[in-house]
């Protein structure tokens, strides 16, 4: 049986953790229970051990401090002894910090493990998104750039989510393309699309949404990267032309207070901020909507990587309006309304294109359900499994 370790770094796998990166890991794990792999998960300790339980998978937890600035320090301090004693051939690392820690420990181990690096984002590019750089960030940015380049080159294998990102990593960090493997995000194809009419009616009544109104929905983080400021401007543009549209905004983030303030000051009755919605309820809310939105701001990060919500949106069978970003276009082609990036007026016009065109909405929604058949967590897990087998054979040869 293949012995493989997964090191999550600072990412907790506790069920209550709303970090979307937890979803990437746990959804794939579900499909390894019947495989010939013995998985050991090195992950932060959680109260009550409320962790997903799977056959052939065991947890090796280390102490963790919940405070933001102490998570990384505790990961370094408390995971090191676990990594030193680990009996495995392959080490799958999520995040840059996890890869650096694993590489540092591996340097001193007699029996080395292969390092599989899965970067959940590009650290240096993400640091550039902060328009008001703190002194700390300014000081650390050159180190982040060096660290990222180092770990991309030192890893034995790299997992990315798109072909565009594969090409970027290969060229940017001078990494041979054969070492980079594309394993896309997915969607849970086994989750039924919830259509509880009574619960739907209850939600709409609670929000005082008129029955005649069209419902336009955004689900995701509330940040500049995710285009919340652009979404606000687009709603303002659309409200000047239509009064029969209700906006549902699902999620939490750094711009949550700004969004609340804008809704209150503008005295908007058609914009509803609903906060975080558990994944098991997401199907219900998506089924409420007529149109789904991806207003992400254009930057290197959003051009290279698709949001997980894209696949959830496609699976719902509802039409999508998005800015025309390369990673999104790679999946949907012309089967969504894609408009000029960072242009709120164009985004509002894209929504208007769909509002009174039921035929187009239905057509795009149906095509979305066809597209998403190629993107499931099961398919993603199978690709990960095949990568493990391939690398395990290479390890044995060496």
C-alpha positions as CSV (number, residue, x, y, z in Angstrom):
1,X,0.0,0.0,0.0
2,X,1.3,3.5,-0.9
3,X,2.2,5.6,2.1
4,X,1.5,9.3,1.4
5,X,1.3,12.3,3.7
6,X,-0.7,15.5,3.2
7,X,0.5,18.5,5.1
8,X,-2.1,21.3,5.3
9,X,0.1,23.8,7.1
10,X,-2.1,26.5,8.7
11,X,-5.3,25.2,7.1
12,X,-7.6,23.6,9.6
13,X,-9.8,20.8,8.3
14,X,-12.4,21.4,11.0
15,X,-15.9,21.3,9.6
16,X,-16.7,24.8,10.9
17,X,-13.7,26.3,9.0
18,X,-15.2,28.5,6.2
19,X,-11.8,28.7,4.4
20,X,-12.6,27.5,0.8
21,X,-9.1,25.8,0.8
22,X,-10.4,23.3,3.3
23,X,-13.1,22.3,0.7
24,X,-10.4,21.6,-1.9
25,X,-8.7,19.1,0.4
26,X,-11.6,17.4,2.1
27,X,-13.8,16.9,-1.0
28,X,-10.9,15.1,-2.8
29,X,-10.3,12.9,0.3
30,X,-13.7,11.4,0.2
31,X,-12.8,9.5,-2.9
32,X,-9.6,7.9,-1.5
33,X,-11.4,5.7,1.1
34,X,-11.5,2.7,-1.3
35,X,-8.1,3.2,-2.9
36,X,-4.8,1.4,-2.2
37,X,-3.4,4.5,-0.5
38,X,-2.6,4.9,3.2
39,X,-3.0,8.6,3.9
40,X,-1.7,10.4,6.9
41,X,-2.9,14.0,7.3
42,X,-0.6,16.4,9.2
43,X,-2.9,19.2,10.2
44,X,-3.7,21.7,13.0
45,X,-5.4,20.2,16.1
46,X,-9.1,21.1,16.6
47,X,-11.3,21.1,19.6
48,X,-13.5,18.0,19.8
49,X,-11.8,16.4,16.8
50,X,-14.7,17.4,14.5
51,X,-12.9,16.2,11.4
52,X,-14.1,14.3,8.3
53,X,-13.6,10.5,8.9
54,X,-12.5,8.3,6.0
55,X,-11.2,4.8,5.6
56,X,-7.4,4.4,5.1
57,X,-6.9,8.0,6.4
58,X,-5.5,8.9,9.8
59,X,-4.9,12.3,11.3
60,X,-1.7,13.3,12.9
61,X,-2.5,16.6,14.6
62,X,-0.2,19.3,16.1
63,X,-1.0,22.2,18.4
64,X,-2.2,25.3,16.8
65,X,-2.7,28.9,17.9
66,X,-5.8,30.5,16.5
67,X,-4.5,34.1,16.5
68,X,-3.6,35.2,13.0
69,X,0.1,36.0,13.6
70,X,0.6,32.9,15.7
71,X,-0.8,30.2,13.3
72,X,2.4,30.0,11.1
73,X,4.7,30.1,14.1
74,X,2.8,27.3,15.8
75,X,2.8,25.3,12.5
76,X,6.5,25.6,12.3
77,X,7.1,24.8,16.0
78,X,4.6,22.0,16.5
79,X,4.6,20.2,13.2
80,X,8.3,19.8,12.9
81,X,8.6,16.8,15.2
82,X,5.7,15.1,13.3
83,X,7.4,15.6,10.0
84,X,10.7,14.3,11.2
85,X,9.2,11.0,12.4
86,X,6.9,10.6,9.4
87,X,7.0,7.3,7.5
88,X,6.0,8.2,3.9
89,X,7.3,8.4,0.4
90,X,5.3,11.4,-0.9
91,X,4.5,14.6,0.9
92,X,1.7,16.7,-0.5
93,X,1.9,20.3,0.7
94,X,-0.8,22.8,0.5
95,X,0.3,26.5,0.6
96,X,3.8,28.0,0.3
97,X,4.4,27.9,4.1
98,X,3.7,24.2,4.3
99,X,6.1,23.4,1.5
100,X,8.9,25.5,3.0
101,X,8.5,23.8,6.4
102,X,8.4,20.3,4.7
103,X,11.4,21.1,2.6
104,X,13.4,22.3,5.6
105,X,12.6,19.2,7.6
106,X,13.3,16.9,4.6
107,X,16.8,18.4,4.3
108,X,17.7,16.8,7.6
109,X,15.9,13.5,7.1
110,X,17.9,10.4,6.1
111,X,14.9,9.0,4.2
112,X,13.8,11.8,1.9
113,X,10.2,12.2,0.7
114,X,9.1,13.6,-2.7
115,X,7.5,17.0,-2.2
116,X,4.3,17.7,-4.1
117,X,3.5,21.4,-4.0
118,X,0.0,22.7,-4.5
119,X,0.0,26.5,-4.3
120,X,-3.4,27.8,-3.4
121,X,-2.7,31.1,-4.9
122,X,0.5,33.0,-5.9
123,X,1.9,34.6,-2.8
124,X,3.8,37.5,-4.4
125,X,0.9,38.4,-6.8
126,X,-1.5,38.4,-3.8
127,X,0.8,40.7,-1.9
128,X,0.6,43.2,-4.8
129,X,-3.2,43.5,-4.4
130,X,-2.9,45.3,-1.1
131,X,-3.0,49.0,-2.2
132,X,-2.1,50.3,1.3
133,X,1.0,48.3,2.0
134,X,2.0,48.2,5.7
135,X,5.6,48.5,6.6
136,X,5.7,44.8,7.5
137,X,4.4,43.8,4.0
138,X,6.9,46.1,2.3
139,X,9.7,44.5,4.2
140,X,8.6,40.9,3.6
141,X,7.6,41.2,-0.1
142,X,11.2,40.6,-1.5
143,X,11.5,37.6,0.8
144,X,8.1,36.3,-0.4
145,X,9.2,36.6,-4.0
146,X,12.4,34.6,-3.3
147,X,10.6,32.0,-1.2
148,X,8.0,31.4,-3.9
149,X,10.6,31.0,-6.6
150,X,12.7,28.7,-4.4
151,X,9.9,26.3,-3.5
152,X,8.6,26.1,-7.1
153,X,12.0,25.0,-8.2
154,X,12.8,22.7,-5.3
155,X,9.5,20.8,-5.4
156,X,9.5,17.4,-7.1
157,X,6.0,17.9,-8.5
158,X,3.6,20.9,-8.7
159,X,-0.2,20.8,-8.9
160,X,-2.0,23.8,-10.4
161,X,-5.7,24.3,-11.4
162,X,-5.5,25.6,-14.9
163,X,-3.4,25.3,-18.1
164,X,-2.9,29.0,-18.1
165,X,-1.4,28.8,-14.6
166,X,0.8,25.9,-15.7
167,X,2.3,27.9,-18.5
168,X,2.7,30.9,-16.2
169,X,4.5,28.9,-13.5
170,X,6.8,27.2,-16.1
171,X,7.9,30.5,-17.7
172,X,7.9,32.7,-14.6
173,X,9.9,30.3,-12.3
174,X,11.8,28.5,-15.0
175,X,10.2,25.1,-14.1
176,X,10.0,22.3,-16.7
177,X,6.4,21.8,-17.8
178,X,6.6,18.0,-17.3
179,X,6.9,18.7,-13.5
180,X,3.6,20.6,-13.5
181,X,0.3,18.8,-13.4
182,X,-3.2,20.3,-13.9
183,X,-5.8,19.1,-11.5
184,X,-8.8,21.5,-11.7
185,X,-11.2,22.5,-8.9
186,X,-14.4,20.6,-8.8
187,X,-18.0,20.5,-7.7
188,X,-19.8,17.9,-5.7
189,X,-21.8,16.1,-8.3
190,X,-23.6,13.9,-5.8
191,X,-25.3,16.9,-4.0
192,X,-28.9,17.3,-5.2
193,X,-30.1,20.8,-6.3
194,X,-32.4,21.7,-3.5
195,X,-35.8,22.9,-4.6
196,X,-37.8,23.1,-1.4
197,X,-40.6,25.5,-2.5
198,X,-41.7,26.1,1.1
199,X,-38.2,27.1,2.3
200,X,-37.6,29.2,-0.9
201,X,-40.9,31.0,-0.2
202,X,-39.9,31.6,3.4
203,X,-36.5,33.2,2.4
204,X,-38.2,35.5,-0.1
205,X,-40.9,36.5,2.3
206,X,-38.4,37.2,5.1
207,X,-36.4,39.5,2.7
208,X,-39.6,41.2,1.5
209,X,-38.7,40.4,-2.1
210,X,-41.7,40.9,-4.5
211,X,-42.7,37.8,-6.4
212,X,-42.3,39.6,-9.7
213,X,-38.7,40.6,-9.1
214,X,-35.8,38.9,-10.8
215,X,-33.1,37.7,-8.4
216,X,-29.4,38.2,-9.1
217,X,-27.0,36.5,-6.8
218,X,-23.3,36.7,-5.8
219,X,-21.7,34.1,-3.5
220,X,-18.1,34.4,-2.3
221,X,-15.6,36.5,-0.4
222,X,-16.2,40.2,0.1
223,X,-12.9,41.7,-0.9
224,X,-11.4,43.9,-3.6
225,X,-9.9,40.9,-5.3
226,X,-13.4,39.4,-5.6
227,X,-14.7,42.6,-7.1
228,X,-17.1,43.8,-4.4
229,X,-16.4,47.5,-5.1
230,X,-17.1,46.8,-8.8
231,X,-20.3,45.0,-7.9
232,X,-21.5,48.0,-5.9
233,X,-21.0,50.3,-8.8
234,X,-22.7,47.8,-11.2
235,X,-25.7,47.6,-8.9
236,X,-25.9,51.4,-8.9
237,X,-25.8,51.5,-12.7
238,X,-28.5,48.8,-13.0
239,X,-30.8,50.5,-10.4
240,X,-31.0,53.5,-12.6
241,X,-32.6,51.4,-15.4
242,X,-34.5,48.7,-13.5
243,X,-36.5,48.6,-10.3
244,X,-37.6,45.0,-10.5
245,X,-34.3,43.4,-9.6
246,X,-33.3,42.0,-6.2
247,X,-29.6,41.4,-5.3
248,X,-28.6,38.6,-2.9
249,X,-25.0,38.8,-1.7
250,X,-23.7,35.8,0.2
251,X,-20.4,35.7,2.0
252,X,-18.1,37.4,4.5
253,X,-14.8,39.3,4.1
254,X,-12.9,42.5,4.7
255,X,-15.3,44.7,2.8
256,X,-18.4,43.4,4.7
257,X,-18.7,46.6,6.8
258,X,-18.2,48.8,3.7
259,X,-21.0,46.9,2.0
260,X,-23.4,47.2,5.0
261,X,-22.7,51.0,5.1
262,X,-23.3,51.4,1.4
263,X,-26.7,49.5,1.6
264,X,-27.7,51.6,4.6
265,X,-26.6,55.0,3.3
266,X,-28.1,54.4,-0.2
267,X,-31.3,53.2,1.5
268,X,-31.4,50.2,-0.8
269,X,-34.3,47.9,-0.4
270,X,-33.2,45.6,-3.2
271,X,-29.7,44.6,-2.0
272,X,-29.6,41.9,0.7
273,X,-26.4,40.9,2.5
274,X,-27.0,37.4,3.9
275,X,-23.5,36.6,5.3
276,X,-21.9,33.1,5.2
277,X,-24.1,30.3,3.9
278,X,-23.0,26.7,4.7
279,X,-22.1,24.6,1.7
280,X,-25.1,22.2,2.3
281,X,-27.5,25.2,1.9
282,X,-25.8,26.7,-1.2
283,X,-27.8,24.7,-3.7
284,X,-31.0,26.1,-2.2
285,X,-29.8,29.7,-2.6
286,X,-28.5,29.2,-6.1
287,X,-31.9,27.7,-7.1
288,X,-33.5,31.0,-5.9
289,X,-31.5,33.0,-8.4
290,X,-32.3,33.9,-12.0
291,X,-28.7,35.1,-12.7
292,X,-25.4,34.4,-11.0
293,X,-22.4,36.9,-10.8
294,X,-18.6,36.7,-10.8
295,X,-17.4,40.3,-10.6
296,X,-13.7,39.5,-9.8
297,X,-11.3,42.3,-10.4
298,X,-8.7,41.7,-13.1
299,X,-5.2,40.8,-11.8
300,X,-2.7,38.1,-12.3
301,X,-4.3,35.9,-9.7
302,X,-7.9,36.0,-11.1
303,X,-6.6,35.7,-14.7
304,X,-4.8,32.5,-13.9
305,X,-7.2,30.6,-11.5
306,X,-10.9,29.9,-11.6
307,X,-13.0,30.5,-8.5
308,X,-14.7,27.4,-7.0
309,X,-18.0,29.1,-7.3
310,X,-17.8,28.9,-11.1
311,X,-18.4,25.2,-10.9
312,X,-21.1,25.5,-8.4
313,X,-22.8,28.1,-10.6
314,X,-22.5,25.9,-13.7
315,X,-24.0,22.9,-11.8
316,X,-27.0,24.9,-10.8
317,X,-28.1,25.4,-14.4
318,X,-28.3,29.2,-14.1
319,X,-26.8,31.7,-16.5
320,X,-23.6,33.5,-15.4
321,X,-22.4,37.1,-15.9
322,X,-18.7,37.5,-15.3
323,X,-15.8,39.8,-16.3
324,X,-13.9,38.2,-19.1
325,X,-10.9,36.7,-17.3
326,X,-8.7,34.1,-19.0
327,X,-9.2,31.3,-16.4
328,X,-13.0,31.6,-16.5
329,X,-13.1,31.8,-20.3
330,X,-11.0,28.7,-20.4
331,X,-13.9,26.8,-18.8
332,X,-17.0,28.4,-20.2
333,X,-16.0,29.6,-23.6
334,X,-18.9,31.6,-25.0
335,X,-21.4,29.9,-22.7
336,X,-21.7,32.8,-20.3
337,X,-22.0,36.5,-20.6
338,X,-18.4,37.7,-20.4
339,X,-17.8,41.5,-20.3
340,X,-14.9,43.9,-20.3
341,X,-13.0,43.5,-17.0
342,X,-13.2,46.2,-14.3
343,X,-16.1,47.9,-16.1
344,X,-19.1,48.2,-13.8
345,X,-21.3,49.6,-16.6
346,X,-20.5,46.7,-18.9
347,X,-21.2,44.3,-16.0
348,X,-24.6,46.0,-15.4
349,X,-25.3,45.8,-19.2
350,X,-24.5,42.1,-19.1
351,X,-27.1,41.5,-16.4
352,X,-29.6,43.5,-18.5
353,X,-28.9,41.3,-21.5
354,X,-30.3,38.3,-19.5
355,X,-33.1,39.9,-17.5
356,X,-35.7,39.8,-20.2
357,X,-34.3,37.0,-22.3
358,X,-35.6,33.7,-20.8
359,X,-34.5,31.8,-23.9
360,X,-30.9,32.9,-23.6
361,X,-30.9,32.2,-19.8
362,X,-32.2,28.7,-20.3
363,X,-29.8,28.0,-23.1
364,X,-26.7,29.2,-21.1
365,X,-27.9,27.3,-18.0
366,X,-28.3,24.0,-19.8
367,X,-24.9,24.4,-21.5
368,X,-23.4,25.1,-18.1
369,X,-24.7,21.8,-16.7
370,X,-23.0,20.0,-19.7
371,X,-19.7,21.8,-19.1
372,X,-19.5,20.9,-15.4
373,X,-19.8,17.2,-16.0
374,X,-16.1,17.3,-16.7
375,X,-15.4,19.1,-13.4
376,X,-16.3,17.1,-10.3
377,X,-14.4,16.4,-7.1
378,X,-14.4,12.7,-8.1
379,X,-12.6,13.4,-11.4
380,X,-10.2,15.8,-9.5
381,X,-9.5,13.0,-7.0
382,X,-8.8,10.4,-9.7
383,X,-6.3,12.8,-11.3
384,X,-4.7,13.3,-7.9
385,X,-4.6,9.5,-7.4
386,X,-3.0,8.9,-10.8
387,X,-0.4,11.5,-10.0
388,X,0.4,9.8,-6.7
389,X,0.9,6.4,-8.5
390,X,3.1,8.0,-11.1
391,X,5.3,9.7,-8.5
392,X,5.4,6.7,-6.3
393,X,6.8,4.6,-9.1
394,X,9.4,7.3,-9.7
395,X,10.3,7.3,-6.0
396,X,10.8,3.5,-6.0
397,X,13.0,3.7,-9.0
398,X,15.2,6.3,-7.3
